[in-house]
Amino acid sequence: MKSMFKVTQLFALLFLLMPSLLFASNSVDGKWEGSIELPGMSLNVVVHLETDADGSLKGKIDIPQQQAMGLVLTNLSLSDKTIKFSISGIPGDPTFNGEWDDNVISGLFSQGGASFSFTIERESAEESEAKKLELNEFLDTLKEAVIEGMEYWNIPGASVAIVKDGEVVLSEGFGYRNIEAKLPVTTNTQFAIGSTSKAFTALGLSILEEEGLIKWNEPIITYLPDFRMHDEFATLRINSIDILSHQSGLPRHDLAWYASGRSRAELYNALNYLEPTYDIRTQFQYQNLMYMLAGVLIEQRTGQSWEEFTGQRIFGPLEMKNSNFSVVDMNSSPDASLAYAVKDNEVFKIPYHNIDAMGPAGSINSTSDDMAKWLKFLLNEGKIGDNEILSSSTIKKTFEPQIALTASTGDMKSSSYGLGWFVNVYKGHLVYQHGGGIDGFITEVALFPEVNAGLVVLTNNMSNALGTLVHRLLFDYLHDKEPVDWKARLMPARSDEPDDNDEDKQLTTDDRITGTNPSLNISEYTGDFLNPGYGTIQISSVDNLLVGTFNAIPFNINHWHFDVFEAVVNLNNSETKLKIQFQMDVGGNIKSLSIPLEATASPIIFERKADDKFSTTEYLNQFTGNYTLATQRITIRIAGGNLRLSITNQPTYTLNPISENLFQVDNMDGFRIRFEMDESDKAQRAIFLQPNGRYEAIRSN
């Protein structure tokens, strides 16, 4: 048991090392790879030794299985064929003591009284050159695959960067950033990187945690006292880890923000009205609005906008000079890609989509050169060269699994989510990955920590799997796996024969009851319908047909059956059909509609709003005064911008306008008042329409 404890202790200690080393001879310069033979396993290590400017030697050690890279060594002694060096600052004095014979060092690694054999070998110049040749041959093959993939998926332009062992081994543009003008993609061409922006926001909160401005497990409401979610328990308990790892309980609710035109502050306030589908910390549900919330938290704790903070604390030190936070800025760049979509094998340009309000979830625009700097920074655990910008613990925190996603399937033995990163074990090796997609662009970012490598694939077509293709090919090569024909898997041959099912891929009409009509005239279904979480649906009639607008998205509305209609939405030449069901009050007036805007939740209910003209003081003054109902005196006045009705020995009631001269008693469904007017547009009677009858009150003054 004692020796097993020491082995376990070794794992923990090797993960945390941060020492320094001096050498006295340049005869051991180079990269040495090998392993420490622990009971039941080999712990791979890579030792880097080099001569410093003053003639001394320095070195570092990588321990890929522990995701520990660039750990500095110390206390080296070299005499004849004996070499010794230690890892300082760690209990048990971990020390390598070996015999050196040209390109091999072997001996004992000791720590805390336990010893284990180790062997490391230096790569010869010939081996190094052969590896470079092999890598270049692979990269040539990979570039051919990129070009094939672009043709297969009709991608106008792409940019790819790959880093390995701290060096950029590939950064290249392919195709066009502007088809019409035949402008080529360069390594400085800006693309929208979509949700891969989330890693920057998660790192931002990690910086605040390191600096003591937040605590991971402290509820958000501690820092944002006005923060509210629909669920009271979630409001009081949800913390930064929850929102960054998609454990908020909220489904996507993406149509609450997409094309809404609402500001970040307005979307923040809308969180109060979005219903969850799970309790917090019980289910992974990918959620963009929670990253917007993370940005708001950064702003509150720093006094800077999310954009200012990220630019100053991340872009600045990394010298990501060609990256920005808005398509407004990208639009003015001399080397920015246009956005494209594909339908029926035809490529067409689409407008940039401004998501500035949701910026922390996905608004960053960047280049393959800049993203290569980001990859190197992460793989080097917060350092640029030897200069530490952020602590390794801050970087590592973002890659720690927070919630499991799937069980073992095929080569994927586990999948989880950290903070802005998917954390996978694929074919026995760790992969940190995230994709990003926004109108006209798809991005793939991946890190392979065990081989100290990473990639980014930027494309200007909103529907393709080029990033997955490059990711899989590179993974197999770097991890020395049996090659898989990923091109065949991801780009199957297409048949020239028409698909018999292409004519109608929409839902069948079996659930439609034919021969029915709407309950009311078409004009009665028009108006503005409000959901405070989602915004407003505006419905009007043109030539006795309904048309609608949700936020900035127009759609046609066709009758389906009874009071159910079908909304036909065409966005970027992609058609979606949704059912709208209208609900009436007891008086036969349309009071609300419901529409399934979130696939995993109940249909979203929008309440009908009265025309704004029915809420003006001038309009409401027509109804003020005293009325008599039998022996009861009724007073109607204006207060707080609303009509208020008072009856002796009863509470005061608020009257909400429905339509001209018709009001609903607030919080009393089925209780309405219709005013009858005289020739001078002054109310003479108030007709009370109630479930138990109709009552008439006469104006007395």
C-alpha positions, 0 to 999 in steps of 0.5 A: 500500500505504501508503494502504491501511495508513492506512485499516486503521489508521483502522478499528482506531483508531476502534474504541478511542477514549476522548477528551473534548470541550468546545464554546464555542457552543450553535449546533451543539447536536443530533444529526448523522449522516453518513459518512466516505468511505473507499476502497471504503466509507462509514464511518457516524458519529453526532455528539452535541453538547449544551450543558453546565450551565456553558455549555460544549459537550460531544460524543460520536461513535458509529461503529456499523460498528465497534460503538463507541458514545459515544466522547468528542470533544475539542479543538473550535474554532468560529469563524463557519462553521468547526468543528474537533474531534479524537479524542484519544489516538490515533496520527495525530491523527484530526481533523474539519475542516469548514464549518458551514452551518445543518444540514450540516457537511462537510469533511475527516477527516484522520489520519496524513497521509491525508485523507477527505471527510466530511459530517454533517447535523443532524436538524431539530426537524421531522425529529425529531418526524416520526421520533418519530411514525413510531416511535410508529406502528410501536410501536402496530402492534407491540403489536397483533402482540404481542396477536395472537401471544399469542392464537395461541400461547395465552400468558396474559401477556407483557412487552416492553421496547425501548430505542433510543439510550439511552432506553426507548421501550417497556416494557409488560405484556400479559395476565395473570400469574395467569389465575384471579385475573385479575391483569395483567402489569405492567412490574415483573412477574417472569418466569423468564428462563432461559438469558438468565441466561448473559450475566450469568455470562459478564460476571461472569467478564469482570469477574474477568479485567479485575481479574486474578483469572482469565486467559482461557486459563488452564486451569480446574484452575489455579483449581479443583485438584479439577476433573475431567472424564471426559476427562483431556486436557480436564481439563488444558486446558479454560479459561474461554473454552471453557466459556462458548462451549460448546466443552467436548466435552460434549453437553447431558447436561441430564437429569444435572441436571434435577429431580435435587435435587443441590446445585451441589457435587454436580453439579460432582463429577458432571462427572467421569462425563459422557462427551464426544462430541467433543474440546474446541474442535472442536465447538459443543455447547450445554452448561448444566453448563459455565455451572454450572462458571463459577459455581463458578469465580466463587465460588472466586475471589471467596469469594462465592456466584455469586448474591452476586457477580452481585447486588453487581457487576451488579444493584446498580450497574444498580439491577435491584431487582426481579430475583432468583436463585430461584423461591423468592424469586419465589414470595414476590413480590407481582408475579410471574407464574405458570408455564403450559403448553399442551396441546390448545389448553388452558392450565394452570398448572404448578409453578415449577421450582427450578434453584438448583443450576444458577443460573449457567446459567439461574435469574435472574428479572427484569422488563421494566423491569429488563431494559431497564436491562441492555440500556441498560448493554450498549449503552452499553458498561459505562456508566450515563449518563456513569458507567463501571461496567465498561470497554468492553473488558470488555463487548465481550469477551462479544460477540466470536465464539469459534466458528462455528455455521452456514454462510450460509443465506438472510439469515443470512450467519454465525452464531457464539457469543461468551460468553453470546451468539449473534452473528449477521450477519442481512441484513448487520447485526450482531445479538447474541441469546439465548433462554431457556426453563425450565418455564412461561417463554420469554424473548428478548433481542436487541441491534442494535448498529448502530442502538443498540437492544435488546429483551426479550420475557418470556412465561409460556408454555413453548412460543411464538415471540412473542420471534422475532416481535417480534425480526424485526419490530423488526429490519426496522423499525430497519434500514429493511429491506423489511417481511416478513410475519412474522406469516404466516410464524410464525403460519400459518393452522390447519386445523379438519380433524383431522390423520390422523397425529395418532392415532399420532405415536410411532415405529412398532412395526416394530422390536418382536418380538411374542410374547416375554416377559421372561427373569425374573419382573417382580420381578427387574427392580426395584431402584436403578440408579446412574450417578454422573453422572446419579444414580439410577433406582428401579424397583419393581413394582405389581400385577406391572407395573414403575414407575420414578422418575428423580430426581424424575420418575416414569414407567411401564414397559411390556414391549417385547420380551425384556429391553427395556422402554419407559419412558413419561414424562409431564412437564407433560402432554408424553409421551416414550417411551424404551427401557430395556434390562436386562443380566444377569450370567453368573449370570442376575441383572440387573446394569445397565440402559441408557437413551438420556437424551442424544440425541447420545451412547450410551445411559447405563448405570446399574449395579444397587445392592444394598439398603442393608441388605446393607451394614450391619455387622450384616448383613456380620458373618454372613459373617466368619470362616475357610473351607476350600476343599480345602487353601486357607484363606480368610479373610473380614473387614470392612474399609472398610465392605465384605467382604474375602476373602483367599486364600493367595498371592493379592491381597485381593478386595472383595465387593460385595453383589448380593442377599440372601447373594449377592456379586459379586467386585469388578472380576471379572464372572461371579465371585460368592459365595453364602453358605448359612446355618444356622438362626441366620443364620450362614454355613456355606458359601461357594459360589464361582460362577465361569465355570469351575465351582462350588466349595464352601468350608466354614466352619471357625470 
